[in-house]
Amino acid sequence: MIYKPYGYLSQFVNNGPKKAQKKLLGTLYNFPEHVMSVGRLDEKSEGLLFITTNGKISNAINSSAYEKEYYALVDGAISAQAIKKLQNGVEIGFNGIKYQTKPCKVNLLKAEPVLPLREKKIRDARHGPVTWISVTLTEGKFRQVRKMTSAVGFPTLRLVRVRVGNVRIKTMQSGEVIPLMQSPLEIL
């Protein structure tokens, strides 16, 4: 498992000239050949990813059988009404089609979570209110959490996946890799 840093793509092979200047996970560790990230986090997102060479493990973890929890720092003092909308599901765009997200768990975090510092500065409360929320999903459309918070008027400023199933990032640092001695499915 790896704590994917901000600014990296969740891939190991450069797939074209546009990505020539992009940072790839493969530069962070001496991974075995033919590895893939289980699920993806966009370039601006960070947090827990599993790395495997087993497609069956990848499909199982990406299924709706395992919850994925994210901490999102949103722009503004999020309202109870916006949280309720997120919990019930909101309409977002996905591949040019409108998509209604499934109901999910959304909670206001009472305190700022302890997370590794990010290389790129984030707008903070000195420039207006910000709020940390927890969003727990069993689905994962492209940039879903970001699209959901924007749909209710509170764009995401920082997004960190903190949990997949029963596995949490705990005190992992950005870029840290922890080799697993057993299948992720056995610990989830």
C-alpha positions in Angstrom: 0.0 0.0 0.0 1.1 3.5 -0.7 0.2 7.0 0.5 -0.1 8.6 -3.0 1.3 12.2 -2.8 -0.3 15.2 -4.3 0.9 15.9 -7.8 1.4 12.3 -8.9 -0.6 10.3 -11.4 -2.0 6.9 -10.2 -0.1 5.0 -12.9 3.3 3.6 -13.6 3.8 3.9 -17.3 3.9 7.1 -19.4 1.0 6.8 -21.9 1.9 9.6 -24.2 3.5 13.0 -24.8 1.0 15.0 -22.8 2.0 13.0 -19.7 5.8 13.3 -20.3 6.2 15.9 -17.6 3.9 14.2 -15.1 5.1 12.5 -12.0 4.3 8.8 -11.8 4.0 6.5 -8.8 6.7 4.2 -10.2 9.4 6.8 -9.4 8.6 6.5 -5.6 9.6 2.8 -5.1 11.1 -0.2 -6.8 7.8 -1.9 -7.6 7.6 -5.3 -9.4 6.8 -5.3 -13.1 3.2 -5.1 -14.3 1.8 -3.5 -11.2 -1.3 -1.4 -11.2 -2.9 0.9 -8.7 -6.2 -0.4 -7.2 -8.6 2.4 -7.9 -7.3 5.8 -8.9 -6.8 9.1 -7.2 -6.5 12.1 -9.5 -3.3 14.1 -9.7 -4.5 16.7 -7.1 -5.8 14.0 -4.7 -3.7 12.0 -2.2 -3.9 9.2 0.2 -4.3 5.4 0.4 -3.8 3.3 -2.7 -3.2 -0.4 -3.0 -0.7 -1.6 -5.6 -1.0 -5.1 -7.1 -0.3 -7.3 -10.1 -3.5 -9.3 -9.5 -6.5 -8.0 -11.6 -9.0 -10.1 -9.4 -7.8 -8.2 -6.3 -8.2 -4.9 -8.1 -11.7 -5.7 -9.3 -12.8 -6.9 -5.8 -11.5 -3.8 -4.0 -13.0 -1.5 -6.6 -16.4 -3.1 -6.2 -19.1 -1.7 -4.0 -18.3 -4.3 -1.3 -15.6 -2.0 0.2 -16.2 1.5 1.6 -13.7 4.2 0.6 -13.5 7.1 3.0 -12.2 10.5 2.1 -11.4 13.7 4.1 -12.3 16.7 2.0 -11.3 20.3 2.9 -14.1 22.4 1.3 -14.2 26.1 0.6 -16.7 27.7 3.0 -18.5 26.9 6.1 -20.5 23.9 4.8 -24.2 23.9 5.9 -26.2 21.1 7.4 -28.4 21.4 4.3 -25.5 20.8 1.9 -24.3 17.8 4.0 -27.9 16.3 3.9 -27.9 16.7 0.1 -24.5 15.0 -0.2 -25.8 12.1 2.0 -28.9 11.7 -0.1 -27.0 11.8 -3.4 -26.5 14.7 -5.9 -26.5 15.0 -9.6 -23.0 15.2 -11.2 -21.7 15.0 -14.7 -19.9 11.8 -15.8 -18.6 11.3 -19.4 -21.0 14.0 -20.6 -24.0 12.3 -18.9 -25.8 13.4 -15.8 -25.4 10.9 -13.0 -27.2 10.7 -9.6 -24.7 9.6 -6.9 -25.8 6.9 -4.5 -26.6 7.8 -0.9 -23.4 7.9 1.2 -22.1 8.8 4.7 -21.0 12.5 5.1 -20.0 14.0 8.4 -18.5 17.2 9.6 -15.1 16.7 11.2 -14.9 18.3 14.6 -11.2 19.0 14.3 -8.7 19.4 11.5 -7.3 15.9 10.7 -3.6 15.2 11.2 -2.3 14.7 7.7 1.1 15.0 6.1 1.9 18.5 4.9 1.3 19.0 1.2 4.0 20.4 -1.1 1.6 22.9 -2.7 0.0 25.4 -0.4 -3.8 25.3 0.2 -6.0 28.3 0.7 -6.7 28.3 4.4 -9.1 29.9 6.9 -7.2 33.2 6.9 -8.8 33.9 3.5 -12.3 32.9 4.4 -13.9 29.9 6.1 -13.0 26.3 5.2 -14.5 23.0 6.6 -13.2 19.5 6.8 -15.8 16.7 6.1 -15.6 13.0 5.9 -17.2 11.4 2.8 -17.6 7.6 2.7 -18.6 6.0 -0.6 -19.1 2.5 -2.1 -18.9 3.8 -5.6 -16.1 5.8 -7.3 -16.8 7.8 -10.5 -14.2 10.0 -12.0 -13.5 12.9 -9.5 -16.7 12.0 -7.8 -16.1 13.6 -4.4 -14.9 16.9 -6.0 -17.9 17.0 -8.2 -20.3 16.3 -5.4 -19.0 19.0 -3.1 -19.0 21.5 -6.0 -22.6 20.5 -6.8 -23.7 21.7 -3.4 -21.7 24.9 -3.6 -18.6 24.0 -1.5 -15.7 23.2 -3.9 -13.0 20.8 -2.6 -9.6 22.4 -1.8 -7.9 19.2 -0.6 -8.9 15.6 -0.9 -7.3 12.6 0.9 -8.4 9.0 0.8 -8.0 7.9 4.4 -9.6 4.4 4.4 -10.4 1.5 2.1 -12.5 -1.2 3.9 -10.8 -1.7 7.3 -7.4 -0.3 6.3 -6.5 3.3 7.3 -3.6 5.5 6.4 -3.0 6.1 10.1 0.4 7.8 10.4 1.7 7.0 6.9 3.6 9.8 5.3 3.2 11.2 1.7 5.0 8.8 -0.7 5.5 6.1 1.9 5.1 2.5 0.7 4.3 -0.4 3.0 4.8 -3.9 1.4 2.0 -6.3 2.5 2.8 -9.9 3.3 -0.7 -11.0 2.6 -3.4 -10.1 0.1 -5.2 -6.8 0.7 -8.5 -8.8 0.6 -7.4 -10.7 3.7 -6.9 -7.4 5.7 -9.9 -5.5 4.4 
